[in-house]
Amino acid sequence: MLIGELADTAGLPSQTIRFYERRGLLHEPVRGANRYRIYDESTLTRLSFIHTSQAAGLTLAEIGSVIDLRDHGNVPCTHVASLLDNKLADVRTRIRSLAVLEAELETIIERSHRLDPADCTEADICHILTR
């Protein structure tokens, strides 16, 4: 199939497919006599893998590392499990940080309801955010 057909089937812009090619996430396609890229079903499978991996929070670099392992004949499942474990740990850390931020914002907002804008001086800039 040509790049437009692949893009339509995968639900992606052609430019995204070309970008993935440049990043090494997709194999270099065969070119027809007219120099058009010709793709097979394996490219759709790989695009689906990339999409699912991104939905799981993996970066393109991480996805590339998985693809490289597979392309070199290795089963990447242990590597993927490790990436996902690290991703989950990062998410949990961000959730804790966001919970702290949420509490801080709630405190500031509560305080802001008790403040009178008329009491705000030029030196304060905004006394809601002055300690």
Secondary structure, DSSP 8 states (H G I E B T S, - for coil): --HHHHHHHHT--HHHHHHHHHTTSS---EE-TT--EE--HHHHHHHHHHHHHHHTT--HHHHHHHHHHHHTT---HHHHHHHHHHHHHHHHHHHHHHHHHHHHHHHHHHHHHH--GGG--GGGS-GGG--
